[in-house]
Amino acid sequence: MKEAGREGRMVRFSFVEGDTVLQADDIIYIETNKHRNFFHTQKGLYRIYRKLGDIEEDLAGMDFVRIHQSFLVNMQYVDRISSYVMRLTTGEELSVPKSRYQHVKKEYSRYQGGIPQENV
C-alpha cells in the first residue's frame, strides 16, 4: 500500500516482525532468498513472505530497479554501475546479470537525469 506525496513516500508492509510503515527512501534494497524477502533499510532488517514481483509493484514509481531475479534496489543508494556490478553507497556490491545490465544502466541514467523517459 502506497501513500501519496514524494516527501511522504510511505509504504506499509506486514513483516514477520509485524505491520510496519517505512519511508521508501529508507529502503536500501530488497533481497529474496527461498521465498523470504529481506528489506535492508537504514533502520535495520525486515523480513516478509511475499513475491518480489508484488513488492516491486507496491514500490512502482519510487525509483527502485530490479537488477536481478533476487534484488530490487533503491537507485538513491547506487554509487555506480560498471562491469556488471552495482556498487552501493553502503559499500556493498551486487551483481547485475548480462541479460538485465543494459536496462539497469538506462534506468539509472534516467534516474540521474541523463535519459528522457520516452527513450527508456
C-alpha positions in Angstrom: 0.0 0.0 0.0 1.4 3.4 -1.0 0.7 6.8 0.4 0.9 9.8 -1.9 3.5 12.6 -1.9 7.2 12.4 -2.6 8.2 13.6 0.9 5.8 11.2 2.4 6.6 8.2 0.2 5.5 5.8 2.8 4.8 2.1 2.3 3.1 -0.3 4.7 4.0 -4.0 4.8 3.1 -6.9 7.0 6.5 -8.1 8.0 7.3 -11.1 10.1 8.2 -8.5 12.8 4.6 -7.0 12.5 2.9 -4.3 10.4 5.4 -1.5 9.7 5.2 1.7 7.8 8.5 2.6 6.1 9.6 5.6 4.2 10.6 4.4 0.7 13.8 6.4 0.9 14.9 4.4 3.9 14.8 1.2 2.0 18.3 0.5 0.5 17.5 -2.8 -1.3 15.3 -5.9 -1.0 16.7 -9.3 -1.4 14.8 -12.6 -1.9 16.1 -16.0 -0.8 14.0 -19.1 -0.6 10.6 -17.3 -0.6 11.7 -14.9 2.0 12.3 -11.2 1.3 14.7 -9.2 3.3 14.3 -5.4 3.4 17.7 -3.8 4.0 16.9 -0.4 5.4 18.5 2.5 7.2 16.8 1.3 10.4 17.6 -2.4 10.2 16.5 -5.6 8.5 12.8 -6.6 8.0 11.5 -10.0 6.7 8.4 -10.7 4.7 7.0 -13.7 2.8 5.7 -12.2 -0.5 6.7 -12.5 -4.1 9.4 -9.9 -5.0 7.3 -9.0 -8.1 4.4 -8.0 -5.9 6.7 -5.8 -3.7 8.1 -4.3 -6.9 4.6 -3.3 -7.9 4.0 -1.7 -4.5 7.2 0.3 -5.0 6.5 1.3 -8.6 7.3 5.0 -9.3 9.5 5.2 -6.2 12.9 4.8 -8.0 13.5 1.2 -7.4 15.0 -1.0 -10.2 15.0 -4.8 -10.4 18.7 -5.6 -11.1 18.4 -9.4 -10.7 15.8 -12.0 -10.2 16.6 -11.7 -6.4 17.3 -8.0 -6.0 15.2 -4.8 -6.1 17.4 -1.7 -5.4 16.6 1.9 -4.5 18.6 3.9 -7.0 19.1 6.6 -4.4 21.8 4.3 -2.9 23.6 3.5 -6.1 27.1 4.8 -6.3 28.0 3.4 -9.7 27.3 0.6 -12.2 30.2 -0.9 -14.3 31.3 -4.3 -15.5 28.1 -6.0 -14.4 28.5 -4.8 -10.8 26.4 -2.3 -9.0 28.2 -0.6 -6.1 26.0 0.9 -3.4 26.8 3.9 -1.3 26.9 1.5 1.6 29.9 -0.2 0.1 28.1 -3.3 -0.9 28.4 -4.7 -4.4 25.6 -6.6 -6.2 26.0 -8.5 -9.5 23.9 -7.4 -12.4 23.3 -10.2 -14.9 24.2 -9.6 -18.6 20.5 -10.0 -19.5 19.5 -7.0 -17.3 22.6 -4.9 -17.5 21.6 -2.5 -20.3 18.1 -2.0 -18.8 19.6 -1.3 -15.4 22.1 1.2 -16.8 19.4 3.0 -18.7 17.1 3.2 -15.7 20.0 4.5 -13.6 20.9 7.1 -16.2 17.2 8.2 -16.4 17.1 8.5 -12.6 20.2 10.7 -12.8 18.5 12.8 -15.4 20.5 11.6 -18.4 17.8 10.0 -20.5 14.3 11.3 -21.1 11.5 8.9 -20.0 10.3 8.3 -23.6 13.7 6.9 -24.6 13.9 4.3 -21.9 
